[in-house]
Amino acid sequence: MKSTESSSELHEYLLQNRDELLSQITQFSELMNRYESAIKEVYTKLEILKNDLKLHAKRDCITAIHTRIKTPVSIIRKLNRKGLDINLNSIRNGLNDVAGIRVICSFIDDIYMLADKLASQDDIKVVAVKDYIKNPKPNGYRSYHMIVEVPVFFSQAKENVRVEIQIRTVAMDFWASLEHDIKYKKDIVDCDEIVKELKDCADTIDETDKRMMELRDRISYI
């Protein structure tokens, strides 16, 4: 009986607030479209850089580019964690990572070179940088994060939209993927030991990345 009453109340609420809810859904869809459009803008820039760098460096400095938009559930959880109201203004002004791009590079110095080339483009504004390669997180996480704003032109206006760019090596990305999977596993036996081993692996990966870069430089001189 309770479920029937709840369903009836929900139905009544939806009918009474139909216009407002439809308006909010439309506005949310428009906002997500802006983020998707911003991702396309940055993705295109990265693809152009990838092809140009391959032409001049004679190798693939960028091995992969992945994009994603946060789901509504992830957006709400992030707003809750930050203590922000759940509305469009909070999403637009309080979250910098609704639109995300992950770039995989071959070597560590490729990461910094790519970041510099992106930052030098006159239609990209760098809002914030977090260098987790030079300053790794306590758990060993390494990556280079940039929050950028790009202008996106629509039929009626231009809007600057923020995109988070994460740049890392193949090895860093493999480690981050494994750590992410483990972080969301429940009832892990010997969790503390696994965390320690992951940290050790992260340090080993860092040393390997540096050695690979040195080997590349030695080979290039032959």
N, C-alpha and C positions, 0 to 999 in steps of 0.2 A: 504493500500500500504506500509505503514511504517513497519508493522509487517512482511510483506513478505520480504522486504529488510533486516530487522534485521535477520530473519530466514536464508536468503541466505548468509548473512555475517557470521553468526555463523557457518553455514555448511562449508563455505569456510575456516574459521579459524580452525575448527576441522580437516579438511582434511590436511591443511598445517602443523599443529602441532601434527598430529596423533601420531607419534612415541614418541615424548616428553611427551605427555599426557598419553599415555599407560605406559610409564616408571614410571611416577609419581604415577599413580594409583597402579601399581605393588608395588612400594616402600612403599606407604601408607598402602597397604594391609599387607605387610610384617611387618611393624611397629605395626599395630594393632594386628597381630598374636602374636608378642612378648609380648604385654600387656596382651592379653588373656592367654598366656602361664604362665606369671608371676602370674596372678590371680589364676590359677590352682595350682601353687606351694604353694602360701600362703594359699589358701583354704584347701589344703591337710594338711598342718601343723596345721591349726586351727581345722580341724576335728579330727586329732590325739590327740590334746590337749583336745578337748571336751570330747572324749571318755575316755581318761586317767583321767581327772579331775572327771568325773562322777564316775569312778571306785573307786577313792580314797576318794572323798568328799561325796560320796553317794547321790549326788544331781546334778542337771543340772546347772553348773556355766555359760555355754553358752546355750542360748535358741534358737538362730537363727543366721544364717550367710547369708548375701545377697551380691551379687557381681554385678558390672556394669562396662561397658566401655563407656566413653563419646562418644556421636555421633559426626560425622564430623561438624555439625552445632554448637554444644556446644563447640567443640575445637576451631573453628574459632572465635566464640564470646569471648572466654576466651583470645585468642591471641590478639584480638582487644582491649579488656579491659586493657591488660598489655602493649599495645603498641609494640607488637612483630610482626615481619614479619610472613606471613603465609607460612611456609615451614616446612619440616620434622625436620630440626635442631632445630627450635623454639619449636616444639612439644616435641622433645626428651629432650632438655636442659632447656626449659622454663616452662614446665608444669609438676607438680608432681602428679596430680590427674586424669590423663587419665584413669588409672586403679584404681578402688576403691572397697573396701570391707567394709561392715558395719556389726559389730558384736554386737549382743544384749546379754547382761549379766543379771543375776538375781539381783545382788547386786553391790553397788558401789565398795566395796573392791575386788570383782571379776574382775572388770575392771583393777585395778592396778596390781593384781596378774597375769592376762593374759598378760598385756603389758610387765611385767618383764620377763615372761617365753618366750615370743617372742623375746625380746631383747637379751636374754641370748643364743639364738641359734647361733652357730658359722658361719652359712652361711647366716645370716641376718644382714645387716648393717642398723642401725637406722640413718637416715639422719636428721630428725627434729621431734620435739614433740611440740604439742600445747595442754595444759591442760585447756580445757574450763569447767572443773568441779570445779577445785579450783579457776579458774579465768573465770567466765562466761562472755559471751558477754553482752553488755548493754541491749539487748532485752530479755535476760534470757536464751539464748541457752547454753546448757551444753552437752559436749561430750569430749572424749579423742581422739586426732588425732595423728597418727604416719605416717611419711613418711619413708618407708623402701626400701632398695634395695635387691633384691634376684637374685642369679645367675640362669639363664635359659640356659639349654644345647640344642643346635640345631644340625642339621646334620653336619654343617660346622664350627660352632663356639659356644663359650659361651658368653653370654651377661648379664650384670647386669642391671636389669630393676626395675624402681621405681613403688611402689604401695602405695596408700594412704589407711590407715586403720582407720576407725572411730569406737570407742568402746563406748557403752552407755547402760544404763539400759532400760528396757521395757518402763517405764514411760517417760524417756528422749526421746526415739524414737517416742513415740506417740505424744509428744509435738512438736518435730521437724517436723514431718509429717504434723501436722495441721498448724504450722507456715509457712511451705513451701507452702502449698496450698493457704493460705491467702495472702502471699507475692505476688503471681502472679495473684491475682484477681484484676480486675479493677473496679473503681467506687464503692468502698466500703463505705457505709454510716457509720459515726462515726468511721472512721479509727483510729484516735488517741486513742479513748476509747478502741477499740479492742486491740490495741498494748499494752496499759496499763494493760488490763485484762490478756493478754497473759503473760506479765512479772510477774504478780501476780501468775498466774497458775504455771509458771516455778519455782518460789520460793516455792510454796506449794508442788510441785512435789519433789523438793530437800529435803524438810523437811520430806516428806513421805518416800522417799528412805532411809533416815537416820534412821527413826523410824522402818522401816521394817528390816533393818540390825540389829538394837538393839534387836528387837523381835526374830529374827532368833538366835542370840547369846544366848538370855535367854532360848529359847526352847531347844537349843543344850545342855544346862547344866542340863536340867531336866532328 
